[in-house]
Every structure is written in C-alpha cells, then in structure tokens.
Amino acid sequence: MGVAAYGLKIAEDANEVRYEVRMTPDGHVNGVLVIDKDNPTERWRVDGAGASRGLAARVAARAYRRFKDTGAWPERAAHQS
C-alpha cells in the first residue's frame, strides 16, 4: 500500500514557511507544517488537531529538496510511494 502526502504553501516570511498537509490534493487538511528556515531539516513541526507527523515529514523532505535545487520554497510539494 502506497502513501501520498501533499503540501500547499500558505505562508512564508523571513523565518518560516508553512504548508497545509493533506492525503489528497483537495482533501481534508491533516495539519499545518511549519519549517524553520534557519534549520529546516531539524526544526520543523506540525500544528493542528489530528495533525499527522508522518505526512508532514514527507512534505517537509520534498519541500526542502526543491528548495535546495532551486533556492526557493515551492508553492506545492508532493510525495507518493
């Protein structure tokens, strides 16, 4: 059974970037991923009632990979396995 996680950027400032995390592109929000720009691989969290840390971790990894490749945090990040 595969796992899918989708992130839609909802905010970005000098310190953080935030993504809504979902299991499907238009599905229920499973938390808000907050990535600390100064240390994105170590200092991130997921906020919200019923938030899924597993889904958020997948979105965080994809978003960070795109950031490393392009120098900009992506508007969307998706993981499918």
C-alpha positions as CSV (number, residue, x, y, z in Angstrom):
1,M,0.0,0.0,0.0
2,G,1.4,3.4,-1.0
3,V,1.5,6.6,0.9
4,A,0.7,10.0,-0.6
5,A,1.2,13.4,1.1
6,Y,0.6,16.8,-0.4
7,G,1.6,20.2,0.8
8,L,0.3,23.6,-0.3
9,K,2.3,26.7,0.8
10,I,0.0,29.0,2.8
11,A,2.5,31.5,4.2
12,E,6.2,32.4,4.1
13,D,8.2,35.0,6.0
14,A,11.8,35.6,6.8
15,N,11.9,32.9,9.4
16,E,9.4,30.2,8.5
17,V,7.4,28.6,5.7
18,R,4.0,27.0,6.3
19,Y,2.3,24.2,4.3
20,E,-1.2,22.7,4.7
21,V,-0.7,18.9,4.7
22,R,-3.2,16.6,3.0
23,M,-3.5,13.0,1.9
24,T,-5.1,14.0,-1.4
25,P,-4.6,17.3,-3.3
26,D,-8.0,18.6,-2.4
27,G,-8.7,16.5,0.7
28,H,-9.0,17.3,4.4
29,V,-6.2,19.2,6.0
30,N,-4.1,16.9,8.2
31,G,-2.2,19.7,10.0
32,V,0.0,22.7,9.1
33,L,3.7,22.0,8.6
34,V,5.9,24.8,9.9
35,I,9.5,24.8,8.7
36,D,12.2,26.9,10.4
37,K,14.3,28.4,7.5
38,D,17.4,28.6,9.6
39,N,17.5,24.8,10.3
40,P,14.8,23.2,8.1
41,T,15.9,19.6,8.5
42,E,16.0,19.7,12.3
43,R,13.5,22.3,13.4
44,W,10.1,21.7,11.9
45,R,6.8,20.9,13.5
46,V,3.2,20.1,12.5
47,D,0.3,22.0,14.2
48,G,-3.4,21.3,14.4
49,A,-5.8,18.9,15.9
50,G,-5.3,15.4,14.5
51,A,-2.1,16.5,12.7
52,S,-0.1,13.8,11.0
53,R,3.6,13.9,11.7
54,G,4.2,11.2,9.2
55,L,2.6,13.0,6.3
56,A,4.2,16.3,7.4
57,A,7.7,14.6,7.4
58,R,7.2,13.5,3.8
59,V,6.1,17.0,2.7
60,A,9.0,18.6,4.6
61,A,11.5,16.4,2.8
62,R,10.1,17.1,-0.6
63,A,9.8,20.9,0.0
64,Y,13.4,21.0,1.3
65,R,14.7,19.0,-1.6
66,R,13.0,21.5,-4.0
67,F,14.4,24.4,-2.0
68,K,18.0,23.0,-2.3
69,D,17.6,22.6,-6.0
70,T,16.0,26.0,-6.8
71,G,16.8,28.3,-3.9
72,A,13.0,29.0,-3.4
73,W,10.5,27.2,-1.2
74,P,8.0,25.6,-3.6
75,E,4.3,26.5,-3.7
76,R,3.4,22.8,-3.7
77,A,5.2,19.7,-2.5
78,A,4.1,16.1,-3.0
79,H,5.3,12.7,-2.0
80,Q,3.9,9.4,-3.4
81,S,5.3,6.0,-2.8
